[in-house]
Amino acid sequence: MSDQESNETPAETLAPAPAEAGGPERALRKSRVGVVISDKMDKTIVVEVTRRVPHPKFKKIIKRSTKFYAHDEKGEAKLGDKVRIVEGRPMSKLKRWRLHEVLAH
């Protein structure tokens, strides 16, 4: 074989480009702070998050509350605790949040 017939490319050009050092960036997860209003289910807590928003017409600040079902694997949150929950993948029909930390007992 002559040098012209063996037109092999160096291994460096065939190898795929190395991945970025940090890998793909994950979006920040939503987090909420609320109060546990129920801990009667197994590994699940219900957290009520209250936010203050202006009334659409009268602009007076009013309170709006939302209930979130959160996964509590260890059962560390109790009724009345102030907790931080973070968004995650769906775990059941209603559970899309998980307990991140207990802020106050």
BELURQUI-V938644 format. One record per residue. N is the residue number from 1. RES is the residue in one letter. PSI is psi in radians with two decimals (NA if undefined). OMEGA is omega in radians with two decimals (999 if undefined). Layout:
# BELURQUI-V938644
n=N res=RES psi=PSI omega=OMEGA
n=N res=RES psi=PSI omega=OMEGA
This chain:
# BELURQUI-V938644
n=1 res=M psi=2.39 omega=3.13
n=2 res=S psi=3.01 omega=-3.12
n=3 res=D psi=-0.49 omega=-3.13
n=4 res=Q psi=-0.64 omega=-3.09
n=5 res=E psi=-0.52 omega=-3.11
n=6 res=S psi=1.25 omega=3.09
n=7 res=N psi=1.15 omega=3.13
n=8 res=E psi=2.43 omega=3.11
n=9 res=T psi=2.55 omega=3.11
n=10 res=P psi=2.68 omega=-3.09
n=11 res=A psi=-0.50 omega=-3.10
n=12 res=E psi=-0.64 omega=-3.09
n=13 res=T psi=-0.40 omega=3.13
n=14 res=L psi=-0.46 omega=-3.09
n=15 res=A psi=2.48 omega=3.10
n=16 res=P psi=2.67 omega=3.14
n=17 res=A psi=2.42 omega=-3.13
n=18 res=P psi=2.56 omega=3.12
n=19 res=A psi=2.72 omega=3.12
n=20 res=E psi=2.65 omega=-3.04
n=21 res=A psi=-0.74 omega=-3.08
n=22 res=G psi=-0.23 omega=-3.07
n=23 res=G psi=-3.04 omega=-3.13
n=24 res=P psi=2.43 omega=-3.13
n=25 res=E psi=2.34 omega=3.09
n=26 res=R psi=2.44 omega=3.13
n=27 res=A psi=2.61 omega=3.10
n=28 res=L psi=2.45 omega=-3.13
n=29 res=R psi=2.54 omega=3.09
n=30 res=K psi=2.55 omega=3.05
n=31 res=S psi=2.61 omega=-3.13
n=32 res=R psi=2.64 omega=3.06
n=33 res=V psi=2.28 omega=-3.12
n=34 res=G psi=-3.01 omega=-3.09
n=35 res=V psi=2.39 omega=3.11
n=36 res=V psi=2.13 omega=3.13
n=37 res=I psi=-0.17 omega=3.06
n=38 res=S psi=2.36 omega=3.06
n=39 res=D psi=0.45 omega=-3.04
n=40 res=K psi=-0.34 omega=3.14
n=41 res=M psi=2.79 omega=3.12
n=42 res=D psi=2.09 omega=3.11
n=43 res=K psi=0.35 omega=3.13
n=44 res=T psi=2.40 omega=3.02
n=45 res=I psi=2.69 omega=3.05
n=46 res=V psi=2.16 omega=-3.08
n=47 res=V psi=2.25 omega=3.08
n=48 res=E psi=2.12 omega=3.13
n=49 res=V psi=2.15 omega=-3.14
n=50 res=T psi=2.30 omega=3.09
n=51 res=R psi=2.69 omega=-3.13
n=52 res=R psi=2.14 omega=-3.10
n=53 res=V psi=2.65 omega=3.08
n=54 res=P psi=2.47 omega=3.07
n=55 res=H psi=2.39 omega=-3.06
n=56 res=P psi=-0.64 omega=-3.08
n=57 res=K psi=-0.80 omega=-2.99
n=58 res=F psi=-0.18 omega=3.07
n=59 res=K psi=0.13 omega=3.05
n=60 res=K psi=2.48 omega=3.13
n=61 res=I psi=2.17 omega=3.12
n=62 res=I psi=2.79 omega=3.14
n=63 res=K psi=2.39 omega=3.04
n=64 res=R psi=2.38 omega=3.14
n=65 res=S psi=2.61 omega=3.14
n=66 res=T psi=2.47 omega=3.09
n=67 res=K psi=2.34 omega=3.07
n=68 res=F psi=2.41 omega=3.03
n=69 res=Y psi=2.18 omega=-3.06
n=70 res=A psi=2.58 omega=3.14
n=71 res=H psi=2.20 omega=3.12
n=72 res=D psi=1.53 omega=-3.02
n=73 res=E psi=-0.78 omega=-3.04
n=74 res=K psi=-0.15 omega=-3.12
n=75 res=G psi=0.61 omega=-3.07
n=76 res=E psi=-0.39 omega=-3.13
n=77 res=A psi=2.39 omega=-3.14
n=78 res=K psi=2.92 omega=-3.13
n=79 res=L psi=2.25 omega=3.11
n=80 res=G psi=-0.13 omega=3.14
n=81 res=D psi=2.57 omega=3.01
n=82 res=K psi=2.16 omega=-3.02
n=83 res=V psi=2.78 omega=3.00
n=84 res=R psi=2.26 omega=3.10
n=85 res=I psi=2.63 omega=3.12
n=86 res=V psi=2.62 omega=-3.12
n=87 res=E psi=2.59 omega=3.11
n=88 res=G psi=-2.95 omega=3.14
n=89 res=R psi=2.72 omega=3.10
n=90 res=P psi=2.29 omega=3.12
n=91 res=M psi=-0.38 omega=3.09
n=92 res=S psi=-2.93 omega=-3.10
n=93 res=K psi=-0.68 omega=-3.07
n=94 res=L psi=-0.34 omega=-3.04
n=95 res=K psi=2.01 omega=3.06
n=96 res=R psi=0.14 omega=-3.09
n=97 res=W psi=2.77 omega=3.04
n=98 res=R psi=2.67 omega=-3.11
n=99 res=L psi=2.24 omega=3.10
n=100 res=H psi=-0.84 omega=3.11
n=101 res=E psi=2.70 omega=3.03
n=102 res=V psi=2.11 omega=-3.08
n=103 res=L psi=-0.67 omega=-3.13
n=104 res=A psi=2.50 omega=3.10
n=105 res=H psi=NA omega=999
